[in-house]
Amino acid sequence: MLLVEHKIDLVMTLSDRVIVMDGGRVVASGSPDDVRREPAVIEAYLGRRRERKGVA
């Protein structure tokens, strides 16, 4: 079955394998737990982490 969905909680509950795309390209694939921790997936959903000037 193929599921195209943007609600990540639903996808993680229903799937045993996940492929995440961003901007038309695959950024991660694997088990829901592995994909959830993938930095490229986090960035795709939450955006880039911005570091404040002078703060590491």
PyMOL Python script that loads the backbone (N, CA, C, O; Angstrom):
from pymol import cmd

cmd.read_pdbstr("""\
ATOM      1  N   MET A   1       0.846  -1.173   0.000  1.00  0.00           N
ATOM      2  CA  MET A   1       0.000   0.000   0.000  1.00  0.00           C
ATOM      3  C   MET A   1       0.892   1.238   0.000  1.00  0.00           C
ATOM      4  O   MET A   1       1.928   1.270   0.664  1.00  0.00           O
ATOM      5  N   LEU A   2       0.490   2.221  -0.728  1.00  0.00           N
ATOM      6  CA  LEU A   2       1.185   3.510  -0.773  1.00  0.00           C
ATOM      7  C   LEU A   2       0.297   4.545  -0.103  1.00  0.00           C
ATOM      8  O   LEU A   2      -0.884   4.667  -0.431  1.00  0.00           O
ATOM      9  N   LEU A   3       0.865   5.285   0.831  1.00  0.00           N
ATOM     10  CA  LEU A   3       0.151   6.341   1.536  1.00  0.00           C
ATOM     11  C   LEU A   3       0.916   7.641   1.340  1.00  0.00           C
ATOM     12  O   LEU A   3       2.098   7.724   1.675  1.00  0.00           O
ATOM     13  N   VAL A   4       0.265   8.634   0.813  1.00  0.00           N
ATOM     14  CA  VAL A   4       0.865   9.964   0.670  1.00  0.00           C
ATOM     15  C   VAL A   4       0.156  10.847   1.677  1.00  0.00           C
ATOM     16  O   VAL A   4      -1.042  11.105   1.559  1.00  0.00           O
ATOM     17  N   GLU A   5       0.903  11.307   2.667  1.00  0.00           N
ATOM     18  CA  GLU A   5       0.300  12.031   3.782  1.00  0.00           C
ATOM     19  C   GLU A   5       1.322  12.978   4.394  1.00  0.00           C
ATOM     20  O   GLU A   5       2.522  12.704   4.371  1.00  0.00           O
ATOM     21  N   HIS A   6       0.852  14.080   4.935  1.00  0.00           N
ATOM     22  CA  HIS A   6       1.724  15.060   5.571  1.00  0.00           C
ATOM     23  C   HIS A   6       1.615  15.049   7.090  1.00  0.00           C
ATOM     24  O   HIS A   6       2.395  15.723   7.764  1.00  0.00           O
ATOM     25  N   LYS A   7       0.674  14.307   7.637  1.00  0.00           N
ATOM     26  CA  LYS A   7       0.529  14.201   9.093  1.00  0.00           C
ATOM     27  C   LYS A   7       1.482  13.118   9.585  1.00  0.00           C
ATOM     28  O   LYS A   7       1.194  11.925   9.494  1.00  0.00           O
ATOM     29  N   ILE A   8       2.614  13.557  10.103  1.00  0.00           N
ATOM     30  CA  ILE A   8       3.689  12.617  10.426  1.00  0.00           C
ATOM     31  C   ILE A   8       3.289  11.602  11.492  1.00  0.00           C
ATOM     32  O   ILE A   8       3.725  10.453  11.432  1.00  0.00           O
ATOM     33  N   ASP A   9       2.475  11.995  12.461  1.00  0.00           N
ATOM     34  CA  ASP A   9       2.055  11.037  13.487  1.00  0.00           C
ATOM     35  C   ASP A   9       1.239   9.896  12.884  1.00  0.00           C
ATOM     36  O   ASP A   9       1.417   8.739  13.265  1.00  0.00           O
ATOM     37  N   LEU A  10       0.358  10.210  11.958  1.00  0.00           N
ATOM     38  CA  LEU A  10      -0.437   9.191  11.281  1.00  0.00           C
ATOM     39  C   LEU A  10       0.462   8.261  10.472  1.00  0.00           C
ATOM     40  O   LEU A  10       0.306   7.040  10.522  1.00  0.00           O
ATOM     41  N   VAL A  11       1.387   8.832   9.740  1.00  0.00           N
ATOM     42  CA  VAL A  11       2.304   8.033   8.920  1.00  0.00           C
ATOM     43  C   VAL A  11       3.120   7.090   9.800  1.00  0.00           C
ATOM     44  O   VAL A  11       3.271   5.911   9.478  1.00  0.00           O
ATOM     45  N   MET A  12       3.637   7.600  10.896  1.00  0.00           N
ATOM     46  CA  MET A  12       4.480   6.784  11.773  1.00  0.00           C
ATOM     47  C   MET A  12       3.688   5.660  12.439  1.00  0.00           C
ATOM     48  O   MET A  12       4.245   4.603  12.734  1.00  0.00           O
ATOM     49  N   THR A  13       2.407   5.876  12.674  1.00  0.00           N
ATOM     50  CA  THR A  13       1.563   4.853  13.293  1.00  0.00           C
ATOM     51  C   THR A  13       1.206   3.740  12.312  1.00  0.00           C
ATOM     52  O   THR A  13       1.186   2.567  12.684  1.00  0.00           O
ATOM     53  N   LEU A  14       0.926   4.101  11.076  1.00  0.00           N
ATOM     54  CA  LEU A  14       0.431   3.132  10.095  1.00  0.00           C
ATOM     55  C   LEU A  14       1.520   2.401   9.314  1.00  0.00           C
ATOM     56  O   LEU A  14       1.252   1.353   8.726  1.00  0.00           O
ATOM     57  N   SER A  15       2.718   2.923   9.297  1.00  0.00           N
ATOM     58  CA  SER A  15       3.738   2.426   8.367  1.00  0.00           C
ATOM     59  C   SER A  15       4.800   1.578   9.038  1.00  0.00           C
ATOM     60  O   SER A  15       5.148   1.788  10.200  1.00  0.00           O
ATOM     61  N   ASP A  16       5.312   0.604   8.273  1.00  0.00           N
ATOM     62  CA  ASP A  16       6.480  -0.135   8.736  1.00  0.00           C
ATOM     63  C   ASP A  16       7.731   0.300   7.973  1.00  0.00           C
ATOM     64  O   ASP A  16       8.851  -0.020   8.371  1.00  0.00           O
ATOM     65  N   ARG A  17       7.535   1.025   6.888  1.00  0.00           N
ATOM     66  CA  ARG A  17       8.633   1.619   6.119  1.00  0.00           C
ATOM     67  C   ARG A  17       8.164   2.986   5.624  1.00  0.00           C
ATOM     68  O   ARG A  17       7.038   3.134   5.150  1.00  0.00           O
ATOM     69  N   VAL A  18       9.040   3.978   5.739  1.00  0.00           N
ATOM     70  CA  VAL A  18       8.696   5.351   5.392  1.00  0.00           C
ATOM     71  C   VAL A  18       9.740   5.913   4.430  1.00  0.00           C
ATOM     72  O   VAL A  18      10.938   5.678   4.587  1.00  0.00           O
ATOM     73  N   ILE A  19       9.271   6.651   3.441  1.00  0.00           N
ATOM     74  CA  ILE A  19      10.148   7.409   2.546  1.00  0.00           C
ATOM     75  C   ILE A  19       9.726   8.860   2.648  1.00  0.00           C
ATOM     76  O   ILE A  19       8.566   9.195   2.406  1.00  0.00           O
ATOM     77  N   VAL A  20      10.672   9.726   3.008  1.00  0.00           N
ATOM     78  CA  VAL A  20      10.380  11.149   3.155  1.00  0.00           C
ATOM     79  C   VAL A  20      11.010  11.897   1.987  1.00  0.00           C
ATOM     80  O   VAL A  20      12.185  11.718   1.666  1.00  0.00           O
ATOM     81  N   MET A  21      10.188  12.747   1.357  1.00  0.00           N
ATOM     82  CA  MET A  21      10.659  13.565   0.247  1.00  0.00           C
ATOM     83  C   MET A  21      10.545  15.032   0.624  1.00  0.00           C
ATOM     84  O   MET A  21       9.635  15.438   1.346  1.00  0.00           O
ATOM     85  N   ASP A  22      11.481  15.813   0.124  1.00  0.00           N
ATOM     86  CA  ASP A  22      11.460  17.259   0.325  1.00  0.00           C
ATOM     87  C   ASP A  22      11.935  17.902  -0.965  1.00  0.00           C
ATOM     88  O   ASP A  22      13.024  17.603  -1.454  1.00  0.00           O
ATOM     89  N   GLY A  23      11.126  18.773  -1.503  1.00  0.00           N
ATOM     90  CA  GLY A  23      11.505  19.437  -2.746  1.00  0.00           C
ATOM     91  C   GLY A  23      11.664  18.486  -3.911  1.00  0.00           C
ATOM     92  O   GLY A  23      12.454  18.739  -4.821  1.00  0.00           O
ATOM     93  N   GLY A  24      10.914  17.382  -3.890  1.00  0.00           N
ATOM     94  CA  GLY A  24      10.963  16.429  -4.996  1.00  0.00           C
ATOM     95  C   GLY A  24      12.091  15.417  -4.913  1.00  0.00           C
ATOM     96  O   GLY A  24      12.291  14.647  -5.853  1.00  0.00           O
ATOM     97  N   ARG A  25      12.831  15.396  -3.817  1.00  0.00           N
ATOM     98  CA  ARG A  25      13.915  14.411  -3.687  1.00  0.00           C
ATOM     99  C   ARG A  25      13.775  13.645  -2.382  1.00  0.00           C
ATOM    100  O   ARG A  25      13.282  14.170  -1.384  1.00  0.00           O
ATOM    101  N   VAL A  26      14.215  12.401  -2.407  1.00  0.00           N
ATOM    102  CA  VAL A  26      14.168  11.551  -1.219  1.00  0.00           C
ATOM    103  C   VAL A  26      15.255  12.010  -0.257  1.00  0.00           C
ATOM    104  O   VAL A  26      16.426  12.081  -0.629  1.00  0.00           O
ATOM    105  N   VAL A  27      14.870  12.324   0.983  1.00  0.00           N
ATOM    106  CA  VAL A  27      15.850  12.746   1.988  1.00  0.00           C
ATOM    107  C   VAL A  27      16.089  11.668   3.038  1.00  0.00           C
ATOM    108  O   VAL A  27      17.095  11.713   3.746  1.00  0.00           O
ATOM    109  N   ALA A  28      15.171  10.690   3.151  1.00  0.00           N
ATOM    110  CA  ALA A  28      15.361   9.602   4.107  1.00  0.00           C
ATOM    111  C   ALA A  28      14.401   8.467   3.793  1.00  0.00           C
ATOM    112  O   ALA A  28      13.325   8.678   3.235  1.00  0.00           O
ATOM    113  N   SER A  29      14.811   7.258   4.160  1.00  0.00           N
ATOM    114  CA  SER A  29      13.923   6.101   4.059  1.00  0.00           C
ATOM    115  C   SER A  29      14.348   5.082   5.095  1.00  0.00           C
ATOM    116  O   SER A  29      15.519   4.997   5.465  1.00  0.00           O
ATOM    117  N   GLY A  30      13.374   4.307   5.559  1.00  0.00           N
ATOM    118  CA  GLY A  30      13.657   3.285   6.551  1.00  0.00           C
ATOM    119  C   GLY A  30      12.487   3.108   7.493  1.00  0.00           C
ATOM    120  O   GLY A  30      11.348   3.447   7.169  1.00  0.00           O
ATOM    121  N   SER A  31      12.783   2.573   8.661  1.00  0.00           N
ATOM    122  CA  SER A  31      11.730   2.368   9.656  1.00  0.00           C
ATOM    123  C   SER A  31      11.258   3.724  10.179  1.00  0.00           C
ATOM    124  O   SER A  31      12.008   4.699  10.131  1.00  0.00           O
ATOM    125  N   PRO A  32      10.032   3.793  10.674  1.00  0.00           N
ATOM    126  CA  PRO A  32       9.543   5.063  11.208  1.00  0.00           C
ATOM    127  C   PRO A  32      10.453   5.661  12.286  1.00  0.00           C
ATOM    128  O   PRO A  32      10.680   6.871  12.299  1.00  0.00           O
ATOM    129  N   ASP A  33      10.969   4.832  13.181  1.00  0.00           N
ATOM    130  CA  ASP A  33      11.845   5.346  14.238  1.00  0.00           C
ATOM    131  C   ASP A  33      13.143   5.907  13.685  1.00  0.00           C
ATOM    132  O   ASP A  33      13.615   6.947  14.143  1.00  0.00           O
ATOM    133  N   ASP A  34      13.727   5.222  12.697  1.00  0.00           N
ATOM    134  CA  ASP A  34      14.969   5.716  12.091  1.00  0.00           C
ATOM    135  C   ASP A  34      14.734   7.026  11.347  1.00  0.00           C
ATOM    136  O   ASP A  34      15.516   7.969  11.466  1.00  0.00           O
ATOM    137  N   VAL A  35      13.661   7.070  10.588  1.00  0.00           N
ATOM    138  CA  VAL A  35      13.372   8.261   9.779  1.00  0.00           C
ATOM    139  C   VAL A  35      13.040   9.454  10.669  1.00  0.00           C
ATOM    140  O   VAL A  35      13.434  10.580  10.365  1.00  0.00           O
ATOM    141  N   ARG A  36      12.334   9.225  11.745  1.00  0.00           N
ATOM    142  CA  ARG A  36      11.942  10.306  12.659  1.00  0.00           C
ATOM    143  C   ARG A  36      13.164  11.032  13.232  1.00  0.00           C
ATOM    144  O   ARG A  36      13.099  12.228  13.513  1.00  0.00           O
ATOM    145  N   ARG A  37      14.273  10.314  13.404  1.00  0.00           N
ATOM    146  CA  ARG A  37      15.488  10.890  13.990  1.00  0.00           C
ATOM    147  C   ARG A  37      16.442  11.480  12.950  1.00  0.00           C
ATOM    148  O   ARG A  37      17.448  12.091  13.312  1.00  0.00           O
ATOM    149  N   GLU A  38      16.142  11.308  11.697  1.00  0.00           N
ATOM    150  CA  GLU A  38      17.025  11.747  10.610  1.00  0.00           C
ATOM    151  C   GLU A  38      17.072  13.276  10.558  1.00  0.00           C
ATOM    152  O   GLU A  38      16.025  13.914  10.447  1.00  0.00           O
ATOM    153  N   PRO A  39      18.267  13.880  10.638  1.00  0.00           N
ATOM    154  CA  PRO A  39      18.379  15.340  10.613  1.00  0.00           C
ATOM    155  C   PRO A  39      17.731  15.992   9.383  1.00  0.00           C
ATOM    156  O   PRO A  39      17.150  17.071   9.499  1.00  0.00           O
ATOM    157  N   ALA A  40      17.820  15.364   8.224  1.00  0.00           N
ATOM    158  CA  ALA A  40      17.220  15.937   7.013  1.00  0.00           C
ATOM    159  C   ALA A  40      15.694  15.980   7.112  1.00  0.00           C
ATOM    160  O   ALA A  40      15.060  16.884   6.568  1.00  0.00           O
ATOM    161  N   VAL A  41      15.108  15.006   7.803  1.00  0.00           N
ATOM    162  CA  VAL A  41      13.657  14.983   7.990  1.00  0.00           C
ATOM    163  C   VAL A  41      13.242  16.079   8.974  1.00  0.00           C
ATOM    164  O   VAL A  41      12.269  16.796   8.742  1.00  0.00           O
ATOM    165  N   ILE A  42      13.974  16.196  10.048  1.00  0.00           N
ATOM    166  CA  ILE A  42      13.690  17.240  11.031  1.00  0.00           C
ATOM    167  C   ILE A  42      13.780  18.609  10.382  1.00  0.00           C
ATOM    168  O   ILE A  42      12.925  19.463  10.616  1.00  0.00           O
ATOM    169  N   GLU A  43      14.791  18.826   9.579  1.00  0.00           N
ATOM    170  CA  GLU A  43      14.952  20.103   8.887  1.00  0.00           C
ATOM    171  C   GLU A  43      13.813  20.347   7.900  1.00  0.00           C
ATOM    172  O   GLU A  43      13.329  21.473   7.781  1.00  0.00           O
ATOM    173  N   ALA A  44      13.384  19.309   7.196  1.00  0.00           N
ATOM    174  CA  ALA A  44      12.301  19.460   6.219  1.00  0.00           C
ATOM    175  C   ALA A  44      10.995  19.859   6.894  1.00  0.00           C
ATOM    176  O   ALA A  44      10.226  20.649   6.346  1.00  0.00           O
ATOM    177  N   TYR A  45      10.744  19.318   8.077  1.00  0.00           N
ATOM    178  CA  TYR A  45       9.487  19.623   8.779  1.00  0.00           C
ATOM    179  C   TYR A  45       9.558  20.886   9.623  1.00  0.00           C
ATOM    180  O   TYR A  45       8.577  21.624   9.717  1.00  0.00           O
ATOM    181  N   LEU A  46      10.696  21.142  10.232  1.00  0.00           N
ATOM    182  CA  LEU A  46      10.805  22.259  11.169  1.00  0.00           C
ATOM    183  C   LEU A  46      11.608  23.442  10.636  1.00  0.00           C
ATOM    184  O   LEU A  46      11.580  24.527  11.217  1.00  0.00           O
ATOM    185  N   GLY A  47      12.311  23.236   9.547  1.00  0.00           N
ATOM    186  CA  GLY A  47      13.157  24.294   9.006  1.00  0.00           C
ATOM    187  C   GLY A  47      14.559  24.204   9.590  1.00  0.00           C
ATOM    188  O   GLY A  47      14.818  23.449  10.527  1.00  0.00           O
ATOM    189  N   ARG A  48      15.438  24.980   9.021  1.00  0.00           N
ATOM    190  CA  ARG A  48      16.824  24.988   9.477  1.00  0.00           C
ATOM    191  C   ARG A  48      16.952  25.625  10.839  1.00  0.00           C
ATOM    192  O   ARG A  48      16.255  26.588  11.161  1.00  0.00           O
ATOM    193  N   ARG A  49      17.835  25.085  11.623  1.00  0.00           N
ATOM    194  CA  ARG A  49      18.107  25.675  12.927  1.00  0.00           C
ATOM    195  C   ARG A  49      18.935  26.937  12.719  1.00  0.00           C
ATOM    196  O   ARG A  49      19.968  26.926  12.049  1.00  0.00           O
ATOM    197  N   ARG A  50      18.466  27.987  13.292  1.00  0.00           N
ATOM    198  CA  ARG A  50      19.188  29.253  13.180  1.00  0.00           C
ATOM    199  C   ARG A  50      19.972  29.482  14.448  1.00  0.00           C
ATOM    200  O   ARG A  50      19.430  29.439  15.552  1.00  0.00           O
ATOM    201  N   GLU A  51      21.257  29.725  14.273  1.00  0.00           N
ATOM    202  CA  GLU A  51      22.084  30.015  15.429  1.00  0.00           C
ATOM    203  C   GLU A  51      22.173  31.523  15.587  1.00  0.00           C
ATOM    204  O   GLU A  51      22.411  32.260  14.630  1.00  0.00           O
ATOM    205  N   ARG A  52      21.977  31.959  16.825  1.00  0.00           N
ATOM    206  CA  ARG A  52      22.070  33.388  17.095  1.00  0.00           C
ATOM    207  C   ARG A  52      23.540  33.809  17.105  1.00  0.00           C
ATOM    208  O   ARG A  52      24.425  33.035  17.470  1.00  0.00           O
ATOM    209  N   LYS A  53      23.769  35.022  16.706  1.00  0.00           N
ATOM    210  CA  LYS A  53      25.124  35.550  16.709  1.00  0.00           C
ATOM    211  C   LYS A  53      25.712  35.465  18.090  1.00  0.00           C
ATOM    212  O   LYS A  53      25.091  35.890  19.065  1.00  0.00           O
ATOM    213  N   GLY A  54      26.917  34.912  18.183  1.00  0.00           N
ATOM    214  CA  GLY A  54      27.594  34.818  19.460  1.00  0.00           C
ATOM    215  C   GLY A  54      27.146  33.655  20.322  1.00  0.00           C
ATOM    216  O   GLY A  54      27.670  33.474  21.421  1.00  0.00           O
ATOM    217  N   VAL A  55      26.185  32.855  19.856  1.00  0.00           N
ATOM    218  CA  VAL A  55      25.726  31.698  20.613  1.00  0.00           C
ATOM    219  C   VAL A  55      26.009  30.447  19.811  1.00  0.00           C
ATOM    220  O   VAL A  55      25.603  30.340  18.653  1.00  0.00           O
ATOM    221  N   ALA A  56      26.697  29.509  20.415  1.00  0.00           N
ATOM    222  CA  ALA A  56      27.052  28.281  19.690  1.00  0.00           C
ATOM    223  C   ALA A  56      25.961  27.260  19.776  1.00  0.00           C
ATOM    224  O   ALA A  56      26.092  26.169  19.222  1.00  0.00           O
TER     225      ALA A  56
END
""", "prot")
cmd.dss("prot")
cmd.show_as("cartoon", "prot")
cmd.util.cbc("prot")
cmd.orient("prot")
